[in-house]
Amino acid sequence: MELLGEYVGLDGQQRLLRVPCEAPADADPFQGLLSGVAQMRELVAELFDPLVQQEAQDREAAAAEEADGSTPNMRLELMTLRTRDTCSSD
């Protein structure tokens, strides 16, 4: 079993995220799935952390510009994370 995700960054570059959902033979099968979900969550957090930091800095800068009476620059960014669950036994 594995979890697959596809990350498309702001630059348009795609990155495949793949996490195994393996559990020891004597363990509950859902334990492997839970472990895989936790690993995928960590990968996604690592990908988004720099973006969250940048957004916080942008908001601070926009608040400072607004306090000065200037008009902040508006921008639209598109980023998608599509996750496809392929947890099936091979």
All heavy atoms as an XYZ file, in Angstrom:
685
protein
N       0.838     -1.178      0.000
C       0.000      0.000      0.000
C       0.881      1.239      0.000
O       1.961      1.218      0.572
C      -0.859      0.050      1.265
C      -2.080     -0.806      1.250
S      -3.191     -0.403      2.610
C      -2.254     -0.916      4.029
N       0.371      2.301     -0.594
C       1.074      3.574     -0.568
C       0.093      4.720     -0.787
O      -0.994      4.529     -1.337
C       2.191      3.622     -1.594
C       1.733      3.580     -3.009
C       2.884      3.572     -3.994
O       4.050      3.503     -3.596
O       2.594      3.649     -5.183
N       0.493      5.884     -0.330
C      -0.254      7.106     -0.588
C       0.533      7.900     -1.622
O       1.750      8.037     -1.508
C      -0.386      7.953      0.683
C      -1.296      7.439      1.780
C      -1.185      8.330      3.000
C      -2.728      7.381      1.305
N      -0.160      8.402     -2.622
C       0.470      9.224     -3.645
C      -0.165     10.602     -3.636
O      -1.376     10.736     -3.491
C       0.284      8.612     -5.032
C       0.994      7.308     -5.319
C       0.628      6.821     -6.709
C       2.488      7.488     -5.205
N       0.660     11.603     -3.796
C       0.174     12.971     -3.911
C       0.954     13.681     -4.994
O       2.086     13.307     -5.311
N       0.346     14.677     -5.563
C       1.021     15.475     -6.585
C       0.964     16.931     -6.157
O      -0.098     17.460     -5.856
C       0.323     15.308     -7.929
C       0.988     16.074     -9.044
C       0.263     15.878    -10.355
O       0.390     14.791    -10.941
O      -0.442     16.811    -10.762
N       2.113     17.554     -6.092
C       2.230     18.946     -5.688
C       2.636     19.754     -6.913
O       3.598     19.414     -7.596
C       3.286     19.061     -4.587
C       3.679     20.465     -4.232
C       2.865     21.243     -3.432
C       4.872     21.008     -4.695
C       3.233     22.529     -3.097
C       5.243     22.294     -4.360
C       4.418     23.046     -3.561
O       4.784     24.321     -3.236
N       1.894     20.812     -7.203
C       2.239     21.719     -8.283
C       2.588     23.051     -7.640
O       1.735     23.708     -7.040
C       1.085     21.888     -9.291
C       1.482     22.839    -10.412
C       0.675     20.536     -9.863
N       3.847     23.427     -7.715
C       4.326     24.636     -7.054
C       3.952     25.904     -7.801
O       3.376     25.877     -8.887
N       4.296     27.028     -7.201
C       4.024     28.327     -7.804
C       4.732     28.485     -9.147
O       4.270     29.229    -10.014
C       4.467     29.447     -6.855
C       3.690     29.527     -5.546
C       4.307     30.571     -4.626
C       2.241     29.844     -5.813
N       5.828     27.778     -9.308
C       6.576     27.847    -10.563
C       6.013     26.903    -11.628
O       6.510     26.833    -12.735
C       8.045     27.527    -10.320
C       8.251     26.154     -9.692
O       7.252     25.443     -9.426
O       9.418     25.796     -9.463
N       4.958     26.171    -11.279
C       4.328     25.251    -12.225
C       4.971     23.876    -12.273
O       4.500     22.996    -12.975
N       6.042     23.705    -11.529
C       6.736     22.415    -11.531
C       5.984     21.417    -10.657
O       5.560     21.731     -9.554
C       8.155     22.585    -11.032
C       9.013     21.376    -11.255
C      10.487     21.690    -11.023
O      10.840     22.748    -10.533
N      11.327     20.753    -11.383
N       5.845     20.208    -11.174
C       5.138     19.158    -10.459
C       6.122     18.306     -9.664
O       7.243     18.068    -10.103
C       4.375     18.256    -11.424
C       3.262     18.960    -12.128
C       2.506     18.027    -13.055
O       2.878     16.893    -13.256
N       1.433     18.529    -13.613
N       5.659     17.877     -8.519
C       6.469     16.998     -7.676
C       5.565     15.889     -7.156
O       4.494     16.159     -6.629
C       7.052     17.797     -6.516
C       7.916     16.983     -5.616
C       8.588     17.845     -4.590
N       9.242     16.995     -3.611
C       9.724     17.425     -2.484
N       9.627     18.697     -2.179
N      10.290     16.596     -1.648
N       6.009     14.664     -7.321
C       5.244     13.514     -6.861
C       5.631     13.207     -5.420
O       6.809     13.143     -5.080
C       5.523     12.295     -7.738
C       4.767     11.021     -7.391
C       3.271     11.223     -7.597
C       5.269      9.875     -8.242
N       4.630     13.039     -4.579
C       4.845     12.647     -3.188
C       4.394     11.203     -3.053
O       3.274     10.871     -3.428
C       4.033     13.537     -2.243
C       4.236     15.038     -2.378
C       3.258     15.778     -1.497
C       5.660     15.409     -2.035
N       5.248     10.378     -2.517
C       4.931      8.952     -2.378
C       5.340      8.488     -0.986
O       6.477      8.687     -0.572
C       5.665      8.148     -3.430
C       5.352      6.673     -3.388
C       6.030      5.973     -4.514
N       5.424      6.468     -5.751
C       5.508      5.871     -6.914
N       6.196      4.765     -7.035
N       4.941      6.359     -7.976
N       4.390      7.885     -0.282
C       4.642      7.421      1.072
C       4.142      5.987      1.193
O       2.983      5.706      0.883
C       3.921      8.316      2.105
C       4.094      7.787      3.506
C       4.404      9.749      2.012
N       4.995      5.073      1.647
C       4.542      3.691      1.844
C       3.625      3.585      3.063
O       3.748      4.344      4.017
C       5.839      2.916      2.072
C       6.808      3.932      2.569
C       6.404      5.238      1.952
N       2.695      2.663      3.012
C       1.767      2.406      4.120
C       1.982      0.991      4.627
O       1.045      0.212      4.742
C       0.313      2.573      3.658
S      -0.110      4.186      3.053
N       3.196      0.662      4.899
C       3.536     -0.699      5.314
C       3.435     -0.841      6.826
O       3.807      0.050      7.567
C       4.937     -1.051      4.858
C       5.136     -0.972      3.355
C       4.233     -1.890      2.565
O       3.965     -3.011      3.016
O       3.798     -1.477      1.488
N       2.951     -1.974      7.251
C       2.896     -2.317      8.672
C       3.507     -3.700      8.832
O       3.458     -4.518      7.913
C       1.454     -2.317      9.162
N       4.073     -3.974      9.998
C       4.593     -5.319     10.229
C       3.479     -6.354     10.039
O       2.299     -6.062     10.230
C       5.065     -5.283     11.683
C       5.282     -3.830     11.981
C       4.302     -3.082     11.117
N       3.847     -7.548      9.657
C       2.869     -8.600      9.352
C       1.924     -8.887     10.507
O       0.752     -9.195     10.293
C       3.589     -9.877      8.936
N       2.403     -8.778     11.724
C       1.560     -9.093     12.875
C       0.778     -7.884     13.394
O       0.042     -7.986     14.361
C       2.399     -9.691     14.006
C       3.493     -8.746     14.474
O       3.815     -7.780     13.753
O       4.038     -8.985     15.570
N       0.909     -6.725     12.742
C       0.233     -5.509     13.189
C      -1.114     -5.334     12.486
O      -1.381     -5.955     11.453
C       1.112     -4.299     12.912
N      -1.935     -4.489     13.050
C      -3.218     -4.130     12.462
C      -2.956     -3.432     11.123
O      -2.131     -2.521     11.045
C      -3.951     -3.191     13.428
C      -5.326     -2.771     12.936
O      -5.737     -3.207     11.849
O      -5.982     -1.997     13.651
N      -3.630     -3.819     10.037
C      -3.385     -3.195      8.728
C      -3.628     -1.687      8.724
O      -2.995     -0.953      7.978
C      -4.360     -3.898      7.786
C      -4.959     -5.023      8.529
C      -4.620     -4.879      9.967
N      -4.532     -1.232      9.566
C      -4.802      0.201      9.614
C      -3.656      0.979     10.255
O      -3.538      2.181     10.051
C      -6.116      0.492     10.338
C      -7.311      0.066      9.547
C      -8.055     -1.033      9.947
C      -7.675      0.733      8.399
C      -9.146     -1.438      9.206
C      -8.759      0.333      7.648
C      -9.506     -0.756      8.051
N      -2.811      0.299     11.001
C      -1.655      0.955     11.605
C      -0.706      1.452     10.515
O      -0.151      2.533     10.608
C      -0.930     -0.001     12.560
C       0.081      0.683     13.437
C      -0.541      1.707     14.368
O      -1.664      1.542     14.823
N       0.182      2.764     14.639
N      -0.528      0.655      9.471
C       0.301      1.075      8.344
C      -0.281      2.271      7.634
O       0.439      3.198      7.245
N      -1.595      2.274      7.467
C      -2.262      3.410      6.826
C      -2.105      4.667      7.674
O      -1.786      5.742      7.158
C      -3.743      3.103      6.599
C      -4.575      4.216      5.964
C      -4.032      4.602      4.606
C      -6.023      3.780      5.877
N      -2.300      4.548      8.971
C      -2.145      5.698      9.862
C      -0.720      6.233      9.823
O      -0.496      7.446      9.813
C      -2.525      5.320     11.295
C      -4.007      5.103     11.552
C      -4.225      4.554     12.963
C      -4.783      6.391     11.357
N       0.240      5.342      9.777
C       1.632      5.751      9.695
C       1.903      6.484      8.377
O       2.583      7.510      8.349
C       2.531      4.527      9.814
O       3.876      4.885      9.628
N       1.363      5.962      7.282
C       1.527      6.607      5.977
C       0.896      7.987      5.929
O       1.473      8.928      5.388
N      -0.282      8.121      6.516
C      -0.958      9.428      6.549
C      -0.131     10.424      7.351
O       0.022     11.583      6.959
C      -2.392      9.291      7.111
C      -3.001     10.641      7.411
C      -3.266      8.518      6.132
N       0.438      9.982      8.469
C       1.276     10.869      9.282
C       2.517     11.313      8.503
O       2.906     12.489      8.554
C       1.672     10.169     10.575
N       3.118     10.394      7.752
C       4.292     10.747      6.947
C       3.919     11.722      5.835
O       4.663     12.667      5.559
C       4.924      9.496      6.356
C       5.617      8.634      7.367
C       6.169      7.363      6.737
O       6.351      7.272      5.514
N       6.443      6.363      7.551
N       2.766     11.507      5.191
C       2.325     12.412      4.130
C       2.060     13.805      4.706
O       2.396     14.818      4.088
C       1.069     11.862      3.444
C       0.564     12.721      2.305
S       1.709     12.894      0.907
C       1.407     11.353      0.055
N       1.476     13.837      5.873
C       1.206     15.123      6.526
C       2.509     15.889      6.761
O       2.581     17.103      6.552
C       0.482     14.878      7.838
C       0.099     16.123      8.560
C      -0.656     15.813      9.824
N      -0.970     17.048     10.509
C      -1.453     17.121     11.708
N      -1.722     16.019     12.377
N      -1.691     18.278     12.272
N       3.541     15.198      7.195
C       4.840     15.824      7.408
C       5.427     16.357      6.101
O       5.974     17.459      6.065
C       5.806     14.834      8.052
C       5.486     14.515      9.488
C       6.397     13.447     10.071
O       7.461     13.166      9.483
O       6.039     12.887     11.127
N       5.322     15.576      5.028
C       5.828     16.035      3.729
C       5.112     17.291      3.263
O       5.731     18.243      2.782
C       5.655     14.939      2.672
C       6.631     13.783      2.694
C       6.232     12.738      1.653
C       8.039     14.266      2.428
N       3.794     17.305      3.404
C       3.002     18.465      2.987
C       3.363     19.677      3.842
O       3.525     20.785      3.325
C       1.491     18.143      3.046
C       0.655     19.393      2.847
C       1.137     17.096      1.997
N       3.531     19.479      5.136
C       3.912     20.586      6.018
C       5.271     21.159      5.616
O       5.457     22.377      5.610
C       3.931     20.119      7.467
N       6.211     20.292      5.245
C       7.529     20.750      4.797
C       7.418     21.575      3.518
O       8.133     22.561      3.347
C       8.457     19.564      4.560
C       8.924     18.882      5.812
C       9.734     17.624      5.523
O      10.158     17.411      4.369
O       9.942     16.842      6.468
N       6.534     21.176      2.611
C       6.364     21.910      1.362
C       5.727     23.278      1.592
O       6.099     24.261      0.955
C       5.496     21.114      0.383
C       6.155     19.917     -0.260
C       5.128     19.113     -1.040
C       7.279     20.358     -1.189
N       4.766     23.336      2.493
C       4.032     24.581      2.702
C       4.692     25.532      3.688
O       4.370     26.716      3.703
C       2.602     24.285      3.144
C       1.714     23.877      2.020
C       1.293     22.563      1.894
C       1.302     24.788      1.070
C       0.485     22.182      0.852
C       0.498     24.409      0.018
C       0.077     23.096     -0.092
N       5.604     25.059      4.521
C       6.209     25.916      5.531
C       6.850     27.179      4.940
O       6.593     28.278      5.437
C       7.220     25.137      6.378
C       7.762     25.974      7.511
O       6.940     26.494      8.303
O       8.998     26.124      7.614
N       7.684     27.087      3.895
C       8.260     28.312      3.334
C       7.188     29.262      2.798
O       7.328     30.483      2.893
C       9.154     27.823      2.191
C       9.389     26.385      2.448
C       8.215     25.886      3.218
N       6.108     28.711      2.257
C       5.037     29.551      1.734
C       4.287     30.257      2.853
O       3.907     31.426      2.725
C       4.075     28.711      0.894
C       4.707     28.032     -0.310
C       3.736     27.063     -0.943
C       5.177     29.058     -1.316
N       4.086     29.565      3.948
C       3.423     30.169      5.101
C       4.288     31.289      5.665
O       3.787     32.367      6.001
C       3.122     29.101      6.176
C       2.660     29.730      7.474
C       2.084     28.108      5.659
N       5.595     31.045      5.752
C       6.509     32.077      6.241
C       6.489     33.304      5.334
O       6.450     34.439      5.806
C       7.936     31.517      6.345
C       8.085     30.373      7.313
C       7.793     30.781      8.742
O       8.028     31.907      9.138
N       7.239     29.861      9.513
N       6.497     33.079      4.023
C       6.478     34.186      3.064
C       5.177     34.967      3.169
O       5.171     36.190      3.120
C       6.664     33.665      1.631
C       6.707     34.764      0.594
C       7.875     35.710      0.783
O       9.003     35.272      1.009
N       7.630     36.996      0.707
N       4.063     34.256      3.315
C       2.763     34.912      3.446
C       2.727     35.796      4.687
O       2.213     36.904      4.654
C       1.647     33.868      3.509
C       0.264     34.444      3.655
C      -0.213     35.228      2.443
O       0.299     35.013      1.337
O      -1.110     36.073      2.621
N       3.291     35.315      5.786
C       3.329     36.110      7.013
C       4.156     37.376      6.805
O       3.759     38.469      7.239
C       3.902     35.283      8.158
N       5.282     37.255      6.119
C       6.111     38.426      5.835
C       5.385     39.393      4.910
O       5.450     40.614      5.094
C       7.435     37.990      5.214
C       8.337     37.256      6.178
C       9.577     36.702      5.494
O       9.753     36.821      4.287
N      10.446     36.072      6.282
N       4.678     38.856      3.906
C       3.926     39.706      2.978
C       2.824     40.468      3.700
O       2.580     41.637      3.422
C       3.327     38.879      1.840
C       4.383     38.349      0.878
O       5.549     38.791      0.956
O       4.036     37.475      0.054
N       2.153     39.789      4.633
C       1.089     40.461      5.390
C       1.645     41.573      6.256
O       1.045     42.638      6.381
C       0.321     39.452      6.239
C      -0.580     38.585      5.423
C      -1.362     37.636      6.293
N      -2.127     36.734      5.447
C      -3.253     36.180      5.812
N      -3.755     36.423      6.991
N      -3.889     35.372      5.002
N       2.791     41.335      6.886
C       3.417     42.370      7.693
C       3.798     43.567      6.832
O       3.593     44.709      7.223
C       4.645     41.814      8.409
C       4.329     40.854      9.529
C       5.583     40.241     10.144
O       6.704     40.684      9.820
O       5.432     39.320     10.958
N       4.362     43.295      5.653
C       4.742     44.377      4.750
C       3.516     45.138      4.263
O       3.529     46.371      4.185
C       5.529     43.817      3.569
N       2.443     44.425      3.953
C       1.216     45.079      3.490
C       0.612     45.934      4.600
O       0.123     47.041      4.336
C       0.210     44.027      3.024
N       0.655     45.438      5.828
C       0.127     46.219      6.951
C       0.945     47.487      7.146
O       0.390     48.560      7.416
C       0.129     45.371      8.217
N       2.267     47.388      6.983
C       3.124     48.564      7.117
C       2.847     49.562      6.006
O       2.775     50.781      6.245
C       4.591     48.145      7.108
N       2.641     49.083      4.765
C       2.328     49.968      3.647
C       0.981     50.646      3.847
O       0.818     51.826      3.565
C       2.314     49.179      2.333
C       3.685     48.760      1.858
C       3.630     47.922      0.592
O       2.526     47.715      0.038
O       4.697     47.468      0.157
N       0.022     49.884      4.354
C      -1.313     50.432      4.579
C      -1.269     51.501      5.672
O      -1.944     52.523      5.575
C      -2.276     49.314      4.974
C      -3.727     49.722      4.907
C      -4.643     48.524      5.090
O      -4.484     47.533      4.362
O      -5.502     48.612      5.980
N      -0.469     51.272      6.691
C      -0.324     52.249      7.759
C       0.310     53.537      7.237
O       0.017     54.629      7.721
C       0.512     51.670      8.896
N       1.173     53.414      6.215
C       1.809     54.588      5.604
C       0.887     55.288      4.624
O       1.218     56.342      4.113
C       3.092     54.185      4.863
C       4.189     53.738      5.807
O       4.105     54.061      7.008
O       5.122     53.060      5.342
N      -0.255     54.678      4.316
C      -1.193     55.278      3.371
C      -0.956     54.876      1.931
O      -1.653     55.314      1.029
N       0.022     54.036      1.681
C       0.271     53.597      0.312
C      -0.612     52.394      0.002
O      -1.128     51.722      0.880
C       1.742     53.238      0.118
O       2.104     52.185      0.986
N      -0.813     52.108     -1.262
C      -1.646     50.993     -1.686
C      -0.783     49.753     -1.859
O       0.176     49.778     -2.631
C      -2.338     51.310     -3.032
O      -3.057     52.518     -2.879
C      -3.268     50.192     -3.443
N      -1.085     48.688     -1.153
C      -0.284     47.466     -1.314
C      -0.511     46.842     -2.684
O      -1.575     46.980     -3.276
C      -0.785     46.554     -0.200
C      -2.142     47.064      0.139
C      -2.156     48.537     -0.189
N       0.511     46.191     -3.182
C       0.387     45.475     -4.448
C      -0.476     44.243     -4.237
O      -0.340     43.540     -3.253
C       1.758     45.043     -4.971
C       2.614     46.217     -5.351
O       2.106     47.254     -5.742
N       3.910     46.068     -5.229
N      -1.374     44.001     -5.168
C      -2.224     42.820     -5.101
C      -1.642     41.772     -6.030
O      -1.166     42.082     -7.103
C      -3.652     43.159     -5.545
C      -4.313     44.224     -4.687
S      -4.478     43.730     -2.969
C      -5.759     42.533     -3.117
N      -1.704     40.523     -5.616
C      -1.211     39.446     -6.467
C      -2.057     38.208     -6.246
O      -2.652     38.025     -5.196
C       0.250     39.144     -6.199
C       0.486     38.622     -4.821
C       1.926     38.419     -4.543
N       2.019     38.031     -3.152
C       2.967     37.327     -2.640
N       3.951     36.931     -3.393
N       2.974     37.002     -1.379
N      -2.093     37.411     -7.251
C      -2.846     36.167     -7.189
C      -1.888     35.038     -7.504
O      -1.191     35.056     -8.516
C      -3.992     36.181     -8.207
C      -4.802     34.905     -8.324
C      -5.536     34.636     -7.014
C      -5.802     35.016     -9.452
N      -1.838     34.088     -6.612
C      -0.970     32.942     -6.818
C      -1.822     31.691     -6.762
O      -2.751     31.592     -5.974
C       0.101     32.876     -5.728
C       1.041     34.048     -5.777
C       2.053     34.030     -4.644
O       1.932     33.182     -3.758
O       2.938     34.872     -4.673
N      -1.497     30.744     -7.602
C      -2.235     29.492     -7.650
C      -1.297     28.354     -7.324
O      -0.242     28.208     -7.913
C      -2.832     29.289     -9.044
C      -3.545     27.975     -9.285
C      -4.777     27.873     -8.390
C      -3.947     27.852    -10.732
N      -1.701     27.589     -6.343
C      -0.930     26.419     -5.977
C      -1.934     25.333     -5.640
O      -2.917     25.595     -4.966
C      -0.068     26.711     -4.762
C       0.715     25.535     -4.299
S       1.803     25.934     -2.953
C       0.889     27.113     -2.044
N      -1.693     24.168     -6.137
C      -2.618     23.083     -5.864
C      -1.873     21.898     -5.289
O      -0.712     21.669     -5.593
C      -3.348     22.629     -7.144
O      -2.380     22.184     -8.083
C      -4.189     23.732     -7.733
N      -2.562     21.192     -4.452
C      -2.066     19.919     -3.948
C      -3.186     18.931     -4.197
O      -4.259     19.047     -3.634
C      -1.729     19.994     -2.462
C      -1.330     18.673     -1.832
C       0.005     18.213     -2.406
C      -1.231     18.799     -0.341
N      -2.932     18.032     -5.099
C      -3.922     17.000     -5.396
C      -3.401     15.699     -4.823
O      -2.314     15.266     -5.144
C      -4.111     16.887     -6.904
C      -4.784     18.116     -7.497
C      -4.831     18.004     -8.969
N      -3.550     18.495     -9.470
C      -3.112     18.352    -10.687
N      -3.822     17.696    -11.563
N      -1.957     18.831    -11.056
N      -4.188     15.115     -3.993
C      -3.794     13.856     -3.377
C      -4.692     12.753     -3.898
O      -5.900     12.894     -3.938
C      -3.927     13.939     -1.841
O      -3.136     15.034     -1.400
C      -3.431     12.681     -1.199
N      -4.068     11.685     -4.305
C      -4.789     10.539     -4.815
C      -4.482      9.376     -3.889
O      -3.335      9.040     -3.662
C      -4.326     10.254     -6.236
C      -4.978      9.065     -6.864
C      -4.479      8.870     -8.264
N      -3.011      8.952     -8.262
C      -2.297      9.253     -9.317
N      -2.858      9.514    -10.436
N      -0.980      9.299     -9.241
N      -5.510      8.810     -3.342
C      -5.356      7.682     -2.422
C      -5.271      6.405     -3.244
O      -6.205      6.030     -3.917
C      -6.547      7.644     -1.469
C      -6.442      6.512     -0.460
O      -5.433      5.788     -0.487
O      -7.357      6.369      0.335
N      -4.102      5.781     -3.198
C      -3.925      4.525     -3.916
C      -3.589      3.410     -2.956
O      -2.781      2.548     -3.253
C      -2.813      4.651     -4.977
O      -1.599      4.982     -4.301
C      -3.155      5.673     -6.021
N      -4.179      3.454     -1.800
C      -3.920      2.421     -0.795
C      -4.667      1.149     -1.157
O      -5.778      0.910     -0.735
C      -4.324      2.891      0.588
S      -3.230      4.136      1.230
N      -4.045      0.383     -1.972
C      -4.604     -0.922     -2.304
C      -3.482     -1.932     -2.207
O      -2.341     -1.646     -2.490
C      -5.195     -0.911     -3.712
O      -4.206     -0.583     -4.646
N      -3.818     -3.082     -1.775
C      -2.796     -4.121     -1.613
C      -2.308     -4.582     -2.973
O      -3.088     -4.766     -3.895
C      -3.393     -5.314     -0.851
O      -3.785     -4.895      0.432
N      -1.014     -4.700     -3.101
C      -0.405     -5.169     -4.363
C      -0.106     -6.645     -4.285
O       0.110     -7.223     -3.320
C       0.891     -4.414     -4.655
C       0.599     -2.963     -5.007
O      -0.513     -2.696     -5.498
O       1.500     -2.132     -4.794
